[in-house]
Amino acid sequence: MSEAVPRVVIVGGGFGGLAAAKALRKANLEVVLIDRQNHHLFQPLLYQVATSVLSPGQIASPIRGILGKQRNTTVILGQVTGVDTGRRCVFVDSVDRTGVAIDYDYLILATGASHSYFGHDEFEPFAPGLKSLADAVSIRNRILQAFEQAEAEEDPKRHRDLLTFVLVGAGPTGVEMAGAIAALVRNALRSEFRRIDPTSARIILVDAGKRVLGTFPETLAVAAMRRLEKLGVDVRLGHGVDHIDADGARVAGECIASKTVIWTAGVAPSPAGKWLEAATDHAGRVRVQPDLSVSGHPEIFVVGDTASLDQDGHPLPGVAQVPIQQGRYAAKLIRRRIGGHAVLPPFRYFDKGSMAVVGKGFAVLHSGRISLSGFVAWMAWAAVHLEFLAQSSLRVSVFVQWVWTYLTGQRGSRLIVNYHESRSWAKPSIHDAASKGGNGREQ
Ligand SMILES: Cc1cc2nc3c(=O)[nH]c(=O)nc-3n(C[C@H](O)[C@H](O)[C@H](O)COP(=O)(O)OP(=O)(O)OC[C@H]3O[C@@H](n4cnc5c(N)ncnc54)[C@H](O)[C@@H]3O)c2cc1C
């Protein structure tokens, strides 16, 4: 590639970063996409990994594989730690090096969000959130382990605590998780235990708001609420959690004993605002200009969950369509600037609607004037989610799994996998003893 070719650095291979990179595939420039994970993750289906419907490999694809045929694009596995806007470079930590500077002519930051515990970070060890594949596998372990622990527990008085699942936050993720745990206990686990009755599990969904699915129209929130109640979910609204520790959660003065509390509430943006020393909104998201650039830096764009932009007096929602459309827009703008063409009109988000699943074969859907709930909405949800998976192989695999799960109730990946604890219960094997010189000591 000639030295005169401008370089676009994209940080983040999520929805926004990937959309931008794909939209630059035919441009005469060099694209460098940096992500701290080697995979693009389809977050909307994370809850299905956490509840054993799908396995991690069915909702994530290597970024290098997705962009493998894009000749102008280099993928780098590394964590960006800062931006020098004067020198026009980002700093990257990789496996064996720190602070490596990568220069850019244009920069697109699409670094997403992480959990926010609303100032109570001490809750985190007891109430994991759901954001990455590792989070989903860890929550899956906790849920399945609770049933195993209860089955092994002779004292029936302890069964209730072990089989109480508390979900904090009744937005789409909390509602979907609650419905999926209810389906898990009613179908897959129902007949497999002898000492406990999995259907006796308590699923408690807590939210400080007055209704579930606060961003959906009232009628759909009511439909979702009825469905949750039908599934046996105990929905407690109007009070947030006051405290969470190893013994459970305290809600409105009541201590709910539980070994499995899951955080499905707030999100906090990445530190992109701090890297740029740019203006941010109250949540810490970078305030971007109508063309998604950062004030005073027409060469830097911020898109997706880590950007803040109002449209018609309302902030854009934290859903996947926003980063996808913004990533494409930023890429198009860069292409036009490089080609010397007229600038684009300001970015405008086209709202395709929102959906949430509530247990088996039931979803709520809101798009424009259409509000739907029930099986048809669930079919639409399934079709849309299949369409947006990153690769055809995943679409086929997820479709087959869903049909199988729907017909048989069986789950795709009901495994407890403690990656870091594989040796914790194991006595030294003959092989171990031999490798340690026969006496079990390191040599
Ligand atoms: C559990 C869950 C369920 C959801 N369900 C839905 C849904 O049903 N429908 C919907 O529309 N939306 C849903 N969302 C929201 C949607 O997934 C997000 O809005 C979307 O992923 C945001 O896209 P993004 O590109 O801004 O960030 P992300 O997709 O989060 O991508 C950010 C990328 O940046 C990388 N990164 C972050 N920091 C760095 C760094 N310092 N250096 C290098 N790389 C970095 C990350 O590894 C990641 O790959 C859900 C989100 C979650 C967590």
The ligand as a MOL file (V3000), in Angstrom:
LIG
                    3D

  0  0  0     0  0            999 V3000
M  V30 BEGIN CTAB
M  V30 COUNTS 53 58 0 0 0
M  V30 BEGIN ATOM
M  V30 1 C -26.9930 -8.7120 27.5240 0
M  V30 2 C -27.2940 -7.7230 26.4270 0
M  V30 3 C -28.4300 -7.8730 25.6440 0
M  V30 4 C -28.7120 -6.9720 24.6350 0
M  V30 5 N -29.8240 -7.1780 23.8630 0
M  V30 6 C -30.0700 -6.3630 22.8340 0
M  V30 7 C -31.1630 -6.6130 21.9540 0
M  V30 8 O -31.9200 -7.5580 22.1440 0
M  V30 9 N -31.3360 -5.7730 20.8980 0
M  V30 10 C -30.5100 -4.7230 20.6640 0
M  V30 11 O -30.6970 -4.0100 19.6750 0
M  V30 12 N -29.4900 -4.4460 21.4890 0
M  V30 13 C -29.2370 -5.2380 22.5530 0
M  V30 14 N -28.1840 -4.9770 23.3920 0
M  V30 15 C -27.4030 -3.7410 23.1850 0
M  V30 16 C -26.3890 -3.8910 22.0660 0
M  V30 17 O -25.7430 -5.1310 22.1350 0
M  V30 18 C -25.4120 -2.7460 22.1660 0
M  V30 19 O -26.1290 -1.5460 22.0210 0
M  V30 20 C -24.3340 -2.8490 21.1130 0
M  V30 21 O -23.5690 -4.0110 21.2880 0
M  V30 22 C -23.4150 -1.6420 21.1660 0
M  V30 23 O -22.5440 -1.7300 20.0780 0
M  V30 24 P -21.1370 -1.0010 20.1300 0
M  V30 25 O -20.4900 -1.2290 18.8120 0
M  V30 26 O -21.3010 0.3970 20.6110 0
M  V30 27 O -20.3470 -1.7610 21.2840 0
M  V30 28 P -20.0770 -3.3070 21.4680 0
M  V30 29 O -20.8960 -4.1170 20.5650 0
M  V30 30 O -20.1720 -3.5330 22.9250 0
M  V30 31 O -18.5790 -3.4720 20.9960 0
M  V30 32 C -17.5110 -2.8360 21.6680 0
M  V30 33 C -16.2340 -3.5370 21.2460 0
M  V30 34 O -15.1510 -2.7510 21.6620 0
M  V30 35 C -14.1630 -3.5740 22.2470 0
M  V30 36 N -13.4210 -2.7420 23.1860 0
M  V30 37 C -13.9140 -2.0780 24.2600 0
M  V30 38 N -12.9390 -1.3740 24.8570 0
M  V30 39 C -11.8100 -1.6080 24.1470 0
M  V30 40 C -10.4570 -1.1860 24.2850 0
M  V30 41 N -10.0700 -0.3610 25.2600 0
M  V30 42 N -9.5510 -1.6240 23.4000 0
M  V30 43 C -9.9130 -2.4830 22.3990 0
M  V30 44 N -11.1780 -2.9140 22.2340 0
M  V30 45 C -12.1000 -2.4790 23.0840 0
M  V30 46 C -14.9500 -4.6900 22.8950 0
M  V30 47 O -14.1530 -5.8480 23.0690 0
M  V30 48 C -16.0750 -4.8960 21.8950 0
M  V30 49 O -15.7660 -5.8580 20.9200 0
M  V30 50 C -27.8580 -5.8700 24.4000 0
M  V30 51 C -26.7200 -5.6980 25.1920 0
M  V30 52 C -26.4340 -6.6240 26.1880 0
M  V30 53 C -25.1890 -6.4370 27.0250 0
M  V30 END ATOM
M  V30 BEGIN BOND
M  V30 1 1 1 2
M  V30 2 1 2 3
M  V30 3 2 2 52
M  V30 4 2 3 4
M  V30 5 1 4 5
M  V30 6 1 4 50
M  V30 7 2 5 6
M  V30 8 1 6 7
M  V30 9 1 6 13
M  V30 10 2 7 8
M  V30 11 1 7 9
M  V30 12 1 9 10
M  V30 13 2 10 11
M  V30 14 1 10 12
M  V30 15 2 12 13
M  V30 16 1 13 14
M  V30 17 1 14 15
M  V30 18 1 14 50
M  V30 19 1 15 16
M  V30 20 1 16 17
M  V30 21 1 16 18
M  V30 22 1 18 19
M  V30 23 1 18 20
M  V30 24 1 20 21
M  V30 25 1 20 22
M  V30 26 1 22 23
M  V30 27 1 23 24
M  V30 28 2 24 25
M  V30 29 1 24 26
M  V30 30 1 24 27
M  V30 31 1 27 28
M  V30 32 2 28 29
M  V30 33 1 28 30
M  V30 34 1 28 31
M  V30 35 1 31 32
M  V30 36 1 32 33
M  V30 37 1 33 34
M  V30 38 1 33 48
M  V30 39 1 34 35
M  V30 40 1 35 36
M  V30 41 1 35 46
M  V30 42 1 36 37
M  V30 43 1 36 45
M  V30 44 2 37 38
M  V30 45 1 38 39
M  V30 46 1 39 40
M  V30 47 2 39 45
M  V30 48 1 40 41
M  V30 49 2 40 42
M  V30 50 1 42 43
M  V30 51 2 43 44
M  V30 52 1 44 45
M  V30 53 1 46 47
M  V30 54 1 46 48
M  V30 55 1 48 49
M  V30 56 2 50 51
M  V30 57 1 51 52
M  V30 58 1 52 53
M  V30 END BOND
M  V30 END CTAB
M  END
